[in-house]
Amino acid sequence: MSHHINGTVLQARYQIVQSLGAGVFGQTYIAVDIDYPENAKCVIKQLKVNSGHSSYLDYLRLRFLTETETLKHLGRHKQIPQLITCFEENERFYLVQEFIEGHALTAELPINQKWGRMWSEHEVVQFLKDVLEILEFVHSQGFIHCDVKPENLIRRNADGKLVLIDFGSIQPIDFNIDAEIPISRIPTTSLGYIPPEQFIGQTKPNSDIYSLGIIAIQALTGTAPLQLKIDPYSNEIIWRSENTPVNDYLAAVLSRMIRYNFQDRFQSASDVLRVLRQIVWEAQPQPIINSQNPVFSKTTVDGHNLPQNSVFGKSSPLLTGLKVGLTVNSLFLGLGAYSLVNTPPSNSEAETLYKASKEYQKGDLQEAIALAKSIPSHSDVYPEAQATIGEWQEQWQMAVEQYLIAEQAMNEGRWSDVILAVPEVPDILYWQSKTGKLVQQAQANIETQTQALLAKAYEKAEIKDFSAALECLRQIPQESSAGAIVQKKLAEYSQKRQIRAKYFLHKAYAKASSSDFNTAIKFLQKIPKDTQVYAQAQIRLNEYTQKQRLQEEAENIAILKNVSAPQSKNSFVPSNSDMRKMNLQPENYLQEVNIKQ
């Protein structure tokens, strides 16, 4: 369904008013129930259908009806949206759920260690208890959420309680919990919160506990999941430092919630709750009163308060134009004011210096100097004119040099260097105009290059070649207007590259456990050098290579023994099988074995 669905009425009752976007397993919309005068809002989720074959649809229909009964039961919990109804229309399957008025937990979390307020230990514990009680109920019903993240926790306006949304309702009905999840189907917002086992089809109830622990650490430290460091040998997340404001007890609980191996974690939400309830606070934490804005740390420039993230010193063509205009106006107005405060005999000399300045800005240095030198030595303006001539000559030389640098960079296709040269050009309108044209051309070339590299990066990511995709993104100049997109994709592809490396390592383990060392080695050789599991993969690569060689030697010896086995004493005429063995020529086979060794 596309964005054109807005206004469409389903089941002659639910009118779509807004699209909330596509998830991994379906499309979500906000609708109004036109049967009620209040036009109460609801959420409609259209589940994906991967095939239009009649037998597949019959199977899907059966699974759909079965799982909606589960969702109805889950909706009885006061912190889970109620399932209002479900229906099929035009061979498409829809769920209608309660709409929760509120905001996502994302709005409450610190963006990083400088933006937003870190949560106190008390707040983190209360948050954990609140969500764990929901998960305890969900797990008790034999259901796993599989996508616990800040976006799926809504702070309800009515009572301030957290509500857990987006359950299996956004999964396709034919979703197999034992199947591997392709990385390309995982939304960017879920990366970092999904535990390792979920990528290889071994999702457990404590997979949700891992996700919840990551959110708690983000709230406590201000570190986003994708920014957390990982021990390359144990694969455990390193989240605590000596400056982290957390006591040892809570730190131990959080660390156990996010253990790499699900068998080392808390096995149930009830276990975590039981431990958290034993925490006794020595004193009720007092709210921290911050005189500064919790989101914006301000600084003062020329008497004006500005957000700390304001960017200075990086010129764009537009800022360059403004800078030139202000410079010329300041010069002209300044000289005009100078002429007003001077004595009448000096008015003509001030006017001459003003004209010289205009010629200088227009690009005629020699005429400007000639006019300035024409001012008599007895004039009050003379000292300033002489000083101005020297300043002009110095700035002109600098402008010429910077323009030539920018021009050479342009000719050599170094677009970023063209832009970097602009701030160094003195405030001379003539040279600013010339370099401004170079900047416009360079900027256009950068955008063309950016689009080509982005398209190539998307193409490589589509086939899961994240190393090549990252290489394309790193070639995009920082001056590109797509900087925000590039940074986002760099983080996304870097994480997916790490995940894919771990996926290859797990596949190698699986193949090696069945003595298929050849395939295991191939998986290990796919792991990029700068990934977190590379060192571990190299250790396994050496181990499996040695085991593969021993395995081959054992097989060769077994074959050789079968070839050279003595004939039966009671057999006077060789059988057909014996003749085949004789034709193998054992002495030649021995030579071949020795050569391989």
ZAPA-249481 format. One record per residue (C-alpha): x, y, z; residue number from 0. Coordinates in Angstrom, 1 decimal, always signed. Layout:
N
X / Y / Z / NUM
...
***
This chain:
597
+0.0 / +0.0 / +0.0 / 0
+1.4 / +3.4 / -0.9 / 1
+0.9 / +6.9 / +0.5 / 2
-2.1 / +7.3 / -1.8 / 3
-4.1 / +5.2 / +0.8 / 4
-4.7 / +8.3 / +2.9 / 5
-8.5 / +8.7 / +2.9 / 6
-9.2 / +5.1 / +2.0 / 7
-12.0 / +3.4 / +4.0 / 8
-11.5 / -0.2 / +5.0 / 9
-14.4 / -2.5 / +5.9 / 10
-16.6 / +0.5 / +5.3 / 11
-15.6 / +1.7 / +8.8 / 12
-11.9 / +2.5 / +9.2 / 13
-10.7 / +5.6 / +7.3 / 14
-6.9 / +5.9 / +6.9 / 15
-5.7 / +9.4 / +7.9 / 16
-1.9 / +8.9 / +8.3 / 17
+0.9 / +6.5 / +7.4 / 18
+3.3 / +5.6 / +10.3 / 19
+5.7 / +3.9 / +7.9 / 20
+6.7 / +0.4 / +6.9 / 21
+8.2 / -2.0 / +9.4 / 22
+10.0 / -5.2 / +8.9 / 23
+6.9 / -7.2 / +8.8 / 24
+4.2 / -4.8 / +7.6 / 25
+2.8 / -1.3 / +7.1 / 26
+1.2 / +0.7 / +9.9 / 27
-1.4 / +3.5 / +9.7 / 28
-3.5 / +5.7 / +11.9 / 29
-7.2 / +5.5 / +11.1 / 30
-10.5 / +6.8 / +12.5 / 31
-13.5 / +4.8 / +13.2 / 32
-16.3 / +6.5 / +11.3 / 33
-19.0 / +4.5 / +13.0 / 34
-18.4 / +6.5 / +16.2 / 35
-19.3 / +10.2 / +16.4 / 36
-16.1 / +10.8 / +18.3 / 37
-14.1 / +9.4 / +15.3 / 38
-11.9 / +7.6 / +17.8 / 39
-8.4 / +6.9 / +16.5 / 40
-7.0 / +3.5 / +16.1 / 41
-3.9 / +1.8 / +14.6 / 42
-4.2 / -0.4 / +11.5 / 43
-1.5 / -2.8 / +10.6 / 44
-1.4 / -4.5 / +7.2 / 45
+0.6 / -7.7 / +7.3 / 46
+3.0 / -8.6 / +4.5 / 47
+1.9 / -11.3 / +2.0 / 48
+4.9 / -12.9 / +0.3 / 49
+2.9 / -14.9 / -2.3 / 50
-0.5 / -14.8 / -4.0 / 51
-0.7 / -18.5 / -4.4 / 52
-4.1 / -19.9 / -3.2 / 53
-2.6 / -22.6 / -1.0 / 54
-0.2 / -20.1 / +0.6 / 55
-3.1 / -17.7 / +1.3 / 56
-5.1 / -20.5 / +2.9 / 57
-2.2 / -21.4 / +5.2 / 58
-1.7 / -17.7 / +5.9 / 59
-5.3 / -17.2 / +6.8 / 60
-5.3 / -20.1 / +9.3 / 61
-2.1 / -18.8 / +11.0 / 62
-3.5 / -15.2 / +11.0 / 63
-6.7 / -16.3 / +12.8 / 64
-4.7 / -18.3 / +15.3 / 65
-2.2 / -15.6 / +16.2 / 66
-4.8 / -12.8 / +16.4 / 67
-6.4 / -14.8 / +19.2 / 68
-3.0 / -14.6 / +21.0 / 69
-2.9 / -10.9 / +20.5 / 70
-6.4 / -10.5 / +21.8 / 71
-5.3 / -12.2 / +25.0 / 72
-2.2 / -10.1 / +25.3 / 73
-4.2 / -7.0 / +24.9 / 74
-5.9 / -7.7 / +28.2 / 75
-2.8 / -6.3 / +30.0 / 76
-3.3 / -2.7 / +30.9 / 77
+0.1 / -1.7 / +29.4 / 78
-0.4 / -3.4 / +26.0 / 79
-2.7 / -2.0 / +23.3 / 80
-5.9 / -3.9 / +22.9 / 81
-6.6 / -5.7 / +19.7 / 82
-10.0 / -4.3 / +18.5 / 83
-10.6 / -6.6 / +15.5 / 84
-9.0 / -8.2 / +12.5 / 85
-10.2 / -8.7 / +9.0 / 86
-9.3 / -9.8 / +5.5 / 87
-10.0 / -7.6 / +2.5 / 88
-8.8 / -8.2 / -1.1 / 89
-6.6 / -11.0 / +0.1 / 90
-4.8 / -8.7 / +2.5 / 91
-4.8 / -9.1 / +6.2 / 92
-5.3 / -6.3 / +8.7 / 93
-5.2 / -5.8 / +12.5 / 94
-7.0 / -3.0 / +14.2 / 95
-5.5 / -2.0 / +17.6 / 96
-6.0 / +0.6 / +20.3 / 97
-4.2 / +3.9 / +19.6 / 98
-2.0 / +5.1 / +22.5 / 99
-1.9 / +8.9 / +23.0 / 100
+1.6 / +9.7 / +24.2 / 101
+5.2 / +10.0 / +23.2 / 102
+7.9 / +7.4 / +22.5 / 103
+10.6 / +6.8 / +25.1 / 104
+13.1 / +8.1 / +22.5 / 105
+12.1 / +11.6 / +23.5 / 106
+13.2 / +11.0 / +27.1 / 107
+16.6 / +9.4 / +26.5 / 108
+19.8 / +11.4 / +26.3 / 109
+21.1 / +11.7 / +22.8 / 110
+24.7 / +11.5 / +24.0 / 111
+26.8 / +12.4 / +27.0 / 112
+26.4 / +16.1 / +26.2 / 113
+22.8 / +16.3 / +25.0 / 114
+20.0 / +15.5 / +27.3 / 115
+19.8 / +14.5 / +30.9 / 116
+21.2 / +11.3 / +32.2 / 117
+18.8 / +9.2 / +34.2 / 118
+19.5 / +8.5 / +37.9 / 119
+19.9 / +5.0 / +39.2 / 120
+16.5 / +5.2 / +40.9 / 121
+14.8 / +6.2 / +37.6 / 122
+16.6 / +3.3 / +35.7 / 123
+15.4 / +0.8 / +38.3 / 124
+11.8 / +2.1 / +38.2 / 125
+11.9 / +1.9 / +34.4 / 126
+13.2 / -1.7 / +34.4 / 127
+10.5 / -2.8 / +36.9 / 128
+7.8 / -1.2 / +34.8 / 129
+8.8 / -2.9 / +31.6 / 130
+9.8 / -6.2 / +33.1 / 131
+6.3 / -6.6 / +34.6 / 132
+5.0 / -6.3 / +31.0 / 133
+7.5 / -8.8 / +29.6 / 134
+6.8 / -11.1 / +32.5 / 135
+3.2 / -11.3 / +31.4 / 136
+4.0 / -11.6 / +27.7 / 137
+6.5 / -14.4 / +28.3 / 138
+4.1 / -16.3 / +30.5 / 139
+1.7 / -16.5 / +27.6 / 140
+4.4 / -18.1 / +25.4 / 141
+5.1 / -15.0 / +23.4 / 142
+8.3 / -13.1 / +22.6 / 143
+8.2 / -9.5 / +21.6 / 144
+11.5 / -9.6 / +19.5 / 145
+11.7 / -5.9 / +19.0 / 146
+12.0 / -4.1 / +22.4 / 147
+13.4 / -0.6 / +21.7 / 148
+12.7 / +3.0 / +22.7 / 149
+10.4 / +3.5 / +19.7 / 150
+8.1 / +0.7 / +20.9 / 151
+7.7 / +2.0 / +24.4 / 152
+5.1 / +4.8 / +24.6 / 153
+4.7 / +7.0 / +27.6 / 154
+0.9 / +7.2 / +27.9 / 155
-0.4 / +10.8 / +28.4 / 156
-3.4 / +9.6 / +30.5 / 157
-1.4 / +8.1 / +33.4 / 158
+2.3 / +8.4 / +32.5 / 159
+2.7 / +4.6 / +32.3 / 160
+4.8 / +2.9 / +29.7 / 161
+3.0 / +0.9 / +27.1 / 162
+4.7 / -1.8 / +25.0 / 163
+3.6 / -1.8 / +21.3 / 164
+4.4 / -3.6 / +18.1 / 165
+4.2 / -7.3 / +18.9 / 166
+3.9 / -10.2 / +16.5 / 167
+1.2 / -8.0 / +14.8 / 168
+4.0 / -6.5 / +12.6 / 169
+5.5 / -9.9 / +11.8 / 170
+4.3 / -11.9 / +8.8 / 171
+2.1 / -14.8 / +9.8 / 172
+4.5 / -17.3 / +8.2 / 173
+7.4 / -16.0 / +10.3 / 174
+9.3 / -18.9 / +11.7 / 175
+11.0 / -18.1 / +15.0 / 176
+13.7 / -20.7 / +14.1 / 177
+14.6 / -19.1 / +10.8 / 178
+17.5 / -16.8 / +10.3 / 179
+16.6 / -13.1 / +10.0 / 180
+18.3 / -11.4 / +7.0 / 181
+20.2 / -8.3 / +8.0 / 182
+18.6 / -6.4 / +5.2 / 183
+15.1 / -6.8 / +6.8 / 184
+16.1 / -5.4 / +10.2 / 185
+15.2 / -1.7 / +10.6 / 186
+18.0 / +0.7 / +11.4 / 187
+16.3 / +1.8 / +14.6 / 188
+16.4 / -1.8 / +15.9 / 189
+20.2 / -2.2 / +15.4 / 190
+22.0 / -2.3 / +18.7 / 191
+19.0 / -3.5 / +20.6 / 192
+18.7 / -6.9 / +19.0 / 193
+20.8 / -9.6 / +20.7 / 194
+23.2 / -11.8 / +18.8 / 195
+21.2 / -15.0 / +18.9 / 196
+18.2 / -13.4 / +17.2 / 197
+20.1 / -13.1 / +14.0 / 198
+20.7 / -16.9 / +13.7 / 199
+17.2 / -17.9 / +14.6 / 200
+17.7 / -18.8 / +18.3 / 201
+15.4 / -16.2 / +19.8 / 202
+14.7 / -16.8 / +23.5 / 203
+12.5 / -15.0 / +26.1 / 204
+15.6 / -13.4 / +27.6 / 205
+16.4 / -11.9 / +24.1 / 206
+13.8 / -9.3 / +25.2 / 207
+15.8 / -8.9 / +28.5 / 208
+18.9 / -8.1 / +26.5 / 209
+17.1 / -5.3 / +24.6 / 210
+15.7 / -3.8 / +27.8 / 211
+19.2 / -3.8 / +29.4 / 212
+20.7 / -1.9 / +26.4 / 213
+18.0 / +0.8 / +26.8 / 214
+18.7 / +1.1 / +30.5 / 215
+22.4 / +1.5 / +29.8 / 216
+21.7 / +4.2 / +27.2 / 217
+19.5 / +6.1 / +29.8 / 218
+22.2 / +5.8 / +32.5 / 219
+25.3 / +6.7 / +30.4 / 220
+24.0 / +8.7 / +27.4 / 221
+25.8 / +6.2 / +25.1 / 222
+23.8 / +5.0 / +22.1 / 223
+23.9 / +1.2 / +21.5 / 224
+25.9 / +1.5 / +18.3 / 225
+28.5 / +3.5 / +20.2 / 226
+29.1 / +0.9 / +22.9 / 227
+32.5 / -0.9 / +22.8 / 228
+32.8 / -4.6 / +22.5 / 229
+35.5 / -6.9 / +23.9 / 230
+37.0 / -8.5 / +20.7 / 231
+37.8 / -11.8 / +22.6 / 232
+34.7 / -12.3 / +24.8 / 233
+32.2 / -10.3 / +22.6 / 234
+30.9 / -8.8 / +25.9 / 235
+29.8 / -5.1 / +25.8 / 236
+32.1 / -2.7 / +27.7 / 237
+29.7 / +0.0 / +29.0 / 238
+31.0 / +0.9 / +32.4 / 239
+33.9 / +3.2 / +33.2 / 240
+35.2 / +4.6 / +36.5 / 241
+33.2 / +7.7 / +35.8 / 242
+29.9 / +5.9 / +35.3 / 243
+27.5 / +7.0 / +38.1 / 244
+26.2 / +3.5 / +39.0 / 245
+26.7 / +1.3 / +42.1 / 246
+28.2 / -2.1 / +41.8 / 247
+24.9 / -3.9 / +42.5 / 248
+22.9 / -2.3 / +39.7 / 249
+25.9 / -2.5 / +37.3 / 250
+26.1 / -6.3 / +37.9 / 251
+22.4 / -6.6 / +37.1 / 252
+22.7 / -4.6 / +33.9 / 253
+25.8 / -6.5 / +32.8 / 254
+24.1 / -9.8 / +33.3 / 255
+21.0 / -8.7 / +31.3 / 256
+23.2 / -8.0 / +28.2 / 257
+25.6 / -11.0 / +28.3 / 258
+26.6 / -12.1 / +24.8 / 259
+25.6 / -15.8 / +25.4 / 260
+21.9 / -16.0 / +26.2 / 261
+22.6 / -18.9 / +28.6 / 262
+24.7 / -16.6 / +30.8 / 263
+21.9 / -14.0 / +31.1 / 264
+18.9 / -13.9 / +33.5 / 265
+16.6 / -16.6 / +32.2 / 266
+13.4 / -14.8 / +32.8 / 267
+11.9 / -11.4 / +33.6 / 268
+10.8 / -12.7 / +36.9 / 269
+14.4 / -13.4 / +37.9 / 270
+15.4 / -9.8 / +37.1 / 271
+12.5 / -8.4 / +39.0 / 272
+13.3 / -10.5 / +42.0 / 273
+16.9 / -9.2 / +42.1 / 274
+15.8 / -5.5 / +41.5 / 275
+13.3 / -5.7 / +44.4 / 276
+16.2 / -6.4 / +46.8 / 277
+17.8 / -3.1 / +46.1 / 278
+17.4 / -0.8 / +49.1 / 279
+18.1 / +2.9 / +48.6 / 280
+20.0 / +4.5 / +51.4 / 281
+18.3 / +7.8 / +50.6 / 282
+15.6 / +8.8 / +48.2 / 283
+17.5 / +10.4 / +45.2 / 284
+16.9 / +14.1 / +45.0 / 285
+16.0 / +15.7 / +41.7 / 286
+19.0 / +17.5 / +40.1 / 287
+18.3 / +21.2 / +39.6 / 288
+20.3 / +22.3 / +36.5 / 289
+20.4 / +26.0 / +35.9 / 290
+21.2 / +25.3 / +32.2 / 291
+18.8 / +24.0 / +29.7 / 292
+19.0 / +20.2 / +29.8 / 293
+19.1 / +19.9 / +26.1 / 294
+21.0 / +22.9 / +24.9 / 295
+24.2 / +24.0 / +26.5 / 296
+24.5 / +27.7 / +25.5 / 297
+27.5 / +29.9 / +24.9 / 298
+27.7 / +33.6 / +24.3 / 299
+28.8 / +35.3 / +21.1 / 300
+28.7 / +39.1 / +20.9 / 301
+26.3 / +39.2 / +23.8 / 302
+23.8 / +36.7 / +22.2 / 303
+23.1 / +33.2 / +23.6 / 304
+23.6 / +30.5 / +21.0 / 305
+23.2 / +26.7 / +21.1 / 306
+26.5 / +24.9 / +21.7 / 307
+26.1 / +23.0 / +18.4 / 308
+26.1 / +26.2 / +16.4 / 309
+28.8 / +25.9 / +13.6 / 310
+31.2 / +28.7 / +13.0 / 311
+34.2 / +29.1 / +10.7 / 312
+32.9 / +26.8 / +8.0 / 313
+31.9 / +28.9 / +5.0 / 314
+29.3 / +28.0 / +2.4 / 315
+28.8 / +30.0 / -0.8 / 316
+25.8 / +31.7 / +0.7 / 317
+27.7 / +32.6 / +3.9 / 318
+30.6 / +33.8 / +1.8 / 319
+28.2 / +36.1 / -0.2 / 320
+26.8 / +37.5 / +3.1 / 321
+30.3 / +38.0 / +4.4 / 322
+31.3 / +40.0 / +1.3 / 323
+28.2 / +42.2 / +1.4 / 324
+28.7 / +43.0 / +5.1 / 325
+32.4 / +43.8 / +4.5 / 326
+31.7 / +46.2 / +1.7 / 327
+28.9 / +47.9 / +3.5 / 328
+30.9 / +48.3 / +6.6 / 329
+33.8 / +49.8 / +4.7 / 330
+31.6 / +52.2 / +2.8 / 331
+29.6 / +53.2 / +5.9 / 332
+32.8 / +53.5 / +8.0 / 333
+34.4 / +55.8 / +5.5 / 334
+31.2 / +57.8 / +5.2 / 335
+31.2 / +58.3 / +9.0 / 336
+34.8 / +59.2 / +8.9 / 337
+34.1 / +62.0 / +6.3 / 338
+31.3 / +63.3 / +8.5 / 339
+33.5 / +63.7 / +11.6 / 340
+36.5 / +65.3 / +9.9 / 341
+37.0 / +68.9 / +9.2 / 342
+35.8 / +70.4 / +5.9 / 343
+39.3 / +70.8 / +4.4 / 344
+39.7 / +67.0 / +4.6 / 345
+36.4 / +66.1 / +3.0 / 346
+37.8 / +65.9 / -0.5 / 347
+40.7 / +63.7 / +0.7 / 348
+38.3 / +61.4 / +2.6 / 349
+36.2 / +61.2 / -0.6 / 350
+39.3 / +60.3 / -2.6 / 351
+40.1 / +57.5 / -0.2 / 352
+36.5 / +56.3 / -0.4 / 353
+36.8 / +56.2 / -4.2 / 354
+40.1 / +54.3 / -3.9 / 355
+38.4 / +51.7 / -1.7 / 356
+35.7 / +51.3 / -4.3 / 357
+38.3 / +50.7 / -7.0 / 358
+40.1 / +48.2 / -4.8 / 359
+36.9 / +46.2 / -4.1 / 360
+36.1 / +46.3 / -7.9 / 361
+39.5 / +44.7 / -8.6 / 362
+41.6 / +47.6 / -9.9 / 363
+44.4 / +47.6 / -7.3 / 364
+46.7 / +50.0 / -9.3 / 365
+44.0 / +52.6 / -9.7 / 366
+43.1 / +52.3 / -6.0 / 367
+46.8 / +52.8 / -5.0 / 368
+47.1 / +55.8 / -7.4 / 369
+44.1 / +57.5 / -5.8 / 370
+45.3 / +56.8 / -2.3 / 371
+48.8 / +58.3 / -3.2 / 372
+47.2 / +61.4 / -4.6 / 373
+46.2 / +62.5 / -1.1 / 374
+48.6 / +65.2 / +0.0 / 375
+50.9 / +64.6 / +3.0 / 376
+49.5 / +67.6 / +4.9 / 377
+46.0 / +66.0 / +4.9 / 378
+44.6 / +64.5 / +8.1 / 379
+43.7 / +61.5 / +6.0 / 380
+47.3 / +60.9 / +4.7 / 381
+48.5 / +58.6 / +7.5 / 382
+45.5 / +56.3 / +7.1 / 383
+45.8 / +56.4 / +3.3 / 384
+49.5 / +55.2 / +3.5 / 385
+48.6 / +52.5 / +6.0 / 386
+45.7 / +51.4 / +3.8 / 387
+48.0 / +51.1 / +0.7 / 388
+50.3 / +48.6 / +2.5 / 389
+47.3 / +46.6 / +3.9 / 390
+45.8 / +46.5 / +0.4 / 391
+48.9 / +45.2 / -1.2 / 392
+49.3 / +42.5 / +1.4 / 393
+45.7 / +41.3 / +1.2 / 394
+45.8 / +41.4 / -2.6 / 395
+48.8 / +39.1 / -2.7 / 396
+47.1 / +36.7 / -0.3 / 397
+43.9 / +36.7 / -2.3 / 398
+45.8 / +36.0 / -5.5 / 399
+47.6 / +33.0 / -3.9 / 400
+44.4 / +31.5 / -2.4 / 401
+42.6 / +31.9 / -5.7 / 402
+45.4 / +30.1 / -7.6 / 403
+45.2 / +27.3 / -5.0 / 404
+41.5 / +27.0 / -5.5 / 405
+41.8 / +27.2 / -9.3 / 406
+44.5 / +24.4 / -9.3 / 407
+42.3 / +22.3 / -7.0 / 408
+39.4 / +22.8 / -9.4 / 409
+41.5 / +21.7 / -12.4 / 410
+42.7 / +18.6 / -10.6 / 411
+39.2 / +17.6 / -9.5 / 412
+39.8 / +18.2 / -5.8 / 413
+36.4 / +19.8 / -5.1 / 414
+36.8 / +19.8 / -1.3 / 415
+40.1 / +21.7 / -1.5 / 416
+38.3 / +24.4 / -3.5 / 417
+35.8 / +24.9 / -0.7 / 418
+38.5 / +24.8 / +1.9 / 419
+40.5 / +27.6 / +0.2 / 420
+37.6 / +30.1 / +0.3 / 421
+37.7 / +31.1 / +4.0 / 422
+41.4 / +32.1 / +3.5 / 423
+40.5 / +34.6 / +0.8 / 424
+40.6 / +38.2 / +2.2 / 425
+37.5 / +40.3 / +2.2 / 426
+37.9 / +41.7 / -1.3 / 427
+34.7 / +41.7 / -3.4 / 428
+36.5 / +41.1 / -6.7 / 429
+38.3 / +37.9 / -5.4 / 430
+35.4 / +36.7 / -3.3 / 431
+33.3 / +36.8 / -6.5 / 432
+35.8 / +34.9 / -8.5 / 433
+36.3 / +32.2 / -5.8 / 434
+32.6 / +32.1 / -5.3 / 435
+32.1 / +30.9 / -8.9 / 436
+34.7 / +28.2 / -8.3 / 437
+32.9 / +27.2 / -5.1 / 438
+29.5 / +26.9 / -6.9 / 439
+31.1 / +24.7 / -9.6 / 440
+32.9 / +22.6 / -7.0 / 441
+29.7 / +22.2 / -4.9 / 442
+27.8 / +21.0 / -8.0 / 443
+30.5 / +18.5 / -8.8 / 444
+30.5 / +17.3 / -5.2 / 445
+26.7 / +16.7 / -5.3 / 446
+27.0 / +14.8 / -8.5 / 447
+29.8 / +12.7 / -7.1 / 448
+27.8 / +12.2 / -3.9 / 449
+24.8 / +10.9 / -5.6 / 450
+26.9 / +8.4 / -7.7 / 451
+28.7 / +7.2 / -4.6 / 452
+25.5 / +6.9 / -2.6 / 453
+23.8 / +4.9 / -5.4 / 454
+26.8 / +2.6 / -5.5 / 455
+26.8 / +2.2 / -1.7 / 456
+23.1 / +1.3 / -1.7 / 457
+23.8 / -1.2 / -4.5 / 458
+26.5 / -2.9 / -2.5 / 459
+24.5 / -2.9 / +0.7 / 460
+21.6 / -4.5 / -1.2 / 461
+23.8 / -7.5 / -1.9 / 462
+25.1 / -7.4 / +1.7 / 463
+28.6 / -6.3 / +0.6 / 464
+28.8 / -3.8 / +3.5 / 465
+32.6 / -3.4 / +3.3 / 466
+32.3 / -2.0 / -0.3 / 467
+29.3 / +0.1 / +0.8 / 468
+31.3 / +1.7 / +3.6 / 469
+34.2 / +2.4 / +1.2 / 470
+31.9 / +4.2 / -1.1 / 471
+30.4 / +6.3 / +1.8 / 472
+33.9 / +7.2 / +3.1 / 473
+34.7 / +8.7 / -0.3 / 474
+31.9 / +11.2 / -0.1 / 475
+33.3 / +14.7 / +0.8 / 476
+32.3 / +16.2 / +4.2 / 477
+31.1 / +19.3 / +2.4 / 478
+28.3 / +17.3 / +0.7 / 479
+24.8 / +18.3 / +1.5 / 480
+24.1 / +14.6 / +2.2 / 481
+26.4 / +14.7 / +5.3 / 482
+23.6 / +13.7 / +7.7 / 483
+22.5 / +10.8 / +5.5 / 484
+26.1 / +9.7 / +5.0 / 485
+26.8 / +9.6 / +8.8 / 486
+23.6 / +7.7 / +9.4 / 487
+24.4 / +5.1 / +6.7 / 488
+28.0 / +4.8 / +7.9 / 489
+26.8 / +3.9 / +11.4 / 490
+24.1 / +1.5 / +9.9 / 491
+26.4 / -0.3 / +7.5 / 492
+29.3 / -0.5 / +10.1 / 493
+26.9 / -2.2 / +12.5 / 494
+25.5 / -4.5 / +9.8 / 495
+29.1 / -5.4 / +8.8 / 496
+29.9 / -6.3 / +12.3 / 497
+26.7 / -8.4 / +12.6 / 498
+27.4 / -10.1 / +9.3 / 499
+30.9 / -11.0 / +10.5 / 500
+29.4 / -12.6 / +13.7 / 501
+26.9 / -14.4 / +11.5 / 502
+29.8 / -15.9 / +9.4 / 503
+31.5 / -16.9 / +12.6 / 504
+28.4 / -18.7 / +13.9 / 505
+27.9 / -20.4 / +10.6 / 506
+31.6 / -21.6 / +10.8 / 507
+31.0 / -23.0 / +14.3 / 508
+27.9 / -24.8 / +13.1 / 509
+29.7 / -26.4 / +10.1 / 510
+32.8 / -27.3 / +12.2 / 511
+30.6 / -29.0 / +14.8 / 512
+29.5 / -31.4 / +12.0 / 513
+33.1 / -31.9 / +10.9 / 514
+32.5 / -29.9 / +7.7 / 515
+35.8 / -28.0 / +8.1 / 516
+36.0 / -27.0 / +4.4 / 517
+32.8 / -25.0 / +4.5 / 518
+33.7 / -23.6 / +7.9 / 519
+37.0 / -22.3 / +6.6 / 520
+35.1 / -20.6 / +3.7 / 521
+32.9 / -18.8 / +6.2 / 522
+35.8 / -17.6 / +8.3 / 523
+37.6 / -16.3 / +5.2 / 524
+34.7 / -14.0 / +4.6 / 525
+35.1 / -12.1 / +7.9 / 526
+36.7 / -8.7 / +7.2 / 527
+40.0 / -7.8 / +8.9 / 528
+38.8 / -4.8 / +10.9 / 529
+35.7 / -6.4 / +12.5 / 530
+35.4 / -7.3 / +16.2 / 531
+35.5 / -11.0 / +15.6 / 532
+38.4 / -11.1 / +13.2 / 533
+41.0 / -12.2 / +15.8 / 534
+38.7 / -14.9 / +17.0 / 535
+38.1 / -16.0 / +13.4 / 536
+41.8 / -16.3 / +12.8 / 537
+42.3 / -18.6 / +15.7 / 538
+39.4 / -20.8 / +14.5 / 539
+40.8 / -20.6 / +10.9 / 540
+44.1 / -22.1 / +12.0 / 541
+42.4 / -24.7 / +14.1 / 542
+40.0 / -25.8 / +11.4 / 543
+42.7 / -25.8 / +8.7 / 544
+44.8 / -28.2 / +10.8 / 545
+41.7 / -30.4 / +11.5 / 546
+40.9 / -30.4 / +7.8 / 547
+44.4 / -31.6 / +6.9 / 548
+44.2 / -34.4 / +9.6 / 549
+40.8 / -35.4 / +8.3 / 550
+42.1 / -35.7 / +4.7 / 551
+45.1 / -37.7 / +5.9 / 552
+42.8 / -40.1 / +7.8 / 553
+40.5 / -40.5 / +4.8 / 554
+43.5 / -41.2 / +2.5 / 555
+44.9 / -43.8 / +4.9 / 556
+41.5 / -45.5 / +5.1 / 557
+41.3 / -45.7 / +1.3 / 558
+44.8 / -47.0 / +1.0 / 559
+44.1 / -49.8 / +3.5 / 560
+41.1 / -50.8 / +1.5 / 561
+43.1 / -50.9 / -1.7 / 562
+46.0 / -53.0 / -0.3 / 563
+43.9 / -55.5 / +1.8 / 564
+45.1 / -59.2 / +1.2 / 565
+43.0 / -61.5 / -0.8 / 566
+40.9 / -64.2 / +0.9 / 567
+42.7 / -67.6 / +1.2 / 568
+39.7 / -69.4 / -0.2 / 569
+39.5 / -67.3 / -3.3 / 570
+41.4 / -68.6 / -6.3 / 571
+39.7 / -66.5 / -8.9 / 572
+39.7 / -62.7 / -8.4 / 573
+36.2 / -61.1 / -8.3 / 574
+35.2 / -58.0 / -10.2 / 575
+35.7 / -55.8 / -7.1 / 576
+39.1 / -57.3 / -6.6 / 577
+40.0 / -56.5 / -10.2 / 578
+38.9 / -52.9 / -9.7 / 579
+41.1 / -52.7 / -6.6 / 580
+44.1 / -54.1 / -8.5 / 581
+43.6 / -51.5 / -11.2 / 582
+44.0 / -48.6 / -8.7 / 583
+47.8 / -49.2 / -8.7 / 584
+48.6 / -48.6 / -5.0 / 585
+52.2 / -47.6 / -5.7 / 586
+51.1 / -44.6 / -7.8 / 587
+48.5 / -43.7 / -5.2 / 588
+51.2 / -43.6 / -2.5 / 589
+53.2 / -41.2 / -4.5 / 590
+50.1 / -38.9 / -4.9 / 591
+49.5 / -39.0 / -1.1 / 592
+53.1 / -38.1 / -0.4 / 593
+53.0 / -35.2 / -2.9 / 594
+49.9 / -33.8 / -1.2 / 595
+51.6 / -33.9 / +2.2 / 596
***
